Amino acid sequence: MRAPSGYLLAARYRLLEPVGRGGMGTVWRARDELLHRDVAVKEVRLPAVLDEELRAELCARTEREGRATAMVAHPSVIHVFDVVTEDDRPWIVMELLEARSLEQMIREEGPLPPRRVAEVGRQILGALRAVHAKGILHRDVKPSNVLVVEERAVLTDFGLAALEGDASITQAGIVLGSAGYIAPERVLGAKASPAADLWSLGATLYTAVEGRGLSGRRTAAAALAALTSGEPIPMEKAGPLAPILRALLRIDPETRLDGVRASLMLARVAAGGSAEEPLGQAASKSVRTSTAISVPSFTRRPAHRGLHRADAKPVPPRPSAPAARAPARPVLDMTPPPQVPPPRTHRRAGEGTHRRSVESRPAPRPIIRLLAPLIQTLLPRRFWPRELRKRG
C-alpha cells in the first residue's frame, strides 16, 4: 500500500508529492521538519510473496547497508541522510536534486553524443567503484537511476542494494531489477557481483547513445534470449564508445571489461580521443613536432683545463650527429681530446722558483778535518767551525 500525500514519516519527514515511481517503490519530495530542508524519500515496496520473517530480515539489512552507503564520500553517489523502518518496510531519506534523469534526457533529446555519454559513464563508474570498495552492490543501474545536474552525474536509488544476494531470496526465485538492465548471469540465478553492475552500466550507456534499449523486451528472460542468440549487438551511433560497450556487455562475466580499464577508456573518449588510444600517444605527438635540441657532449676532463699553458693548442670541434627529424644548429664543442704531454728534458721557466736555491758546500780546511773528532767530542755544536756545522 502506497503512503498518501502529507504522511509524516518517523515524526520528522512530511511527504509532499511523488517525483518518481518504479517497480520497487516511489520517490517522494519531502520536508525535513527538524532541519527545515527539502529531502527525497524513497518508499521501498517489498514483494508480496515474502513472509513476515523474511521481510523483517530484509528491512534490517536495508538499514545496515543504507548506513554504509552514507559513509561513501563520492560526488557521484547520492547522499543518504537516514534509513527508517516503518509500516514493516524500509524508507531511505536522500538529498533532493533538481535534475533530470538520464531516461528523461533520452526521451526529450533523443540519442546523446558519444562524448557526453562517455563523461556520464565515467562519473557513474567512479560511483560504482566507490560503493564496491565498501562491499555494496547497486543491482539496479539504469537510466532512470542516473541524475544529471549540469556537469555532474549522480547514481541514485540504492533501494535494491539490500534486497539481493541473500540465499532466501534466491530460493524464492525472485530476481530484482529492471528488464533489459539485469546482467545475464543474474537472470540465470547466479549471485550478484560487481561485474553485474558493470553490465548494467554498459546497457545504460548503450541506451543513452543509441536512443533505444538493447532488446526492447518486457521481461529479463526475453532480453537474455535476445542477447544469447548469437547476433551482434547493433552499434549505429556509438562511434568511439562501441568497443567499450561491447566489452561491458559480454555474456561471460569472467571476460567482461573490468572497472579500472573501463574508467581509462571512458576518460579517453570523453576527452575526444579513441578508446584504444595508448596513454602516451598525445605526449609523443607533441614531442615529435618540437624542434630537436642539440646538447654538447661532456667528457671527464673539463673543457677549459690546460688552455692556460703555453704549449696548449686549440682543438677543432667534433662534428655533431645530425638530428633525427629536424636539423639542429651547430654547437661548438670546446672539449679537447686527451693529450699526451711531451717528454720533459728540462725544467720550464719559472718552475720551482718557490724553492730555496741549493748552494754548493765548501770543502773543510785540512786542519779542521784533522781536529773534527776532537772538536765534536769536547765542544758544544754552537762552537763548532762553520764547515762542521754544515756537514752535520
Sequence and secondary structure as in RCSB ss.txt:
>XXXX:A:sequence
MRAPSGYLLAARYRLLEPVGRGGMGTVWRARDELLHRDVAVKEVRLPAVLDEELRAELCARTEREGRATAMVAHP
SVIHVFDVVTEDDRPWIVMELLEARSLEQMIREEGPLPPRRVAEVGRQILGALRAVHAKGILHRDVKPSNVLVVE
ERAVLTDFGLAALEGDASITQAGIVLGSAGYIAPERVLGAKASPAADLWSLGATLYTAVEGRGLSGRRTAAAALA
ALTSGEPIPMEKAGPLAPILRALLRIDPETRLDGVRASLMLARVAAGGSAEEPLGQAASKSVRTSTAISVPSFTR
RPAHRGLHRADAKPVPPRPSAPAARAPARPVLDMTPPPQVPPPRTHRRAGEGTHRRSVESRPAPRPIIRLLAPLI
QTLLPRRFWPRELRKRG
>XXXX:A:secstr
    TT EETTTEEEEEEEEEETTEEEEEEEETTTTEEEEEEEE   TTS HHHHHHHHHHHHHHHHHHHT   T
TB  EEEEEEETTEEEEEEE    EEHHHHHHHH S  HHHHHHHHHHHHHHHHHHHHTT       GGGEEEET
TEEEE   TTTTSSS HHHHHHT   S TTSS HHHHTT    HHHHHHHHHHHHHHHHHSS SS  SSHHHHHH
HHTTS     SS GGGHHHHHHHT SSTTSS  HHHHHHHHHHHHTTS TT  TTHHHHHHHHHS         S
S TTTTTTSTT            SSS                   S  TTTTTTS          HHHHHHHHHH
HHHS GGGS HHHHHH 
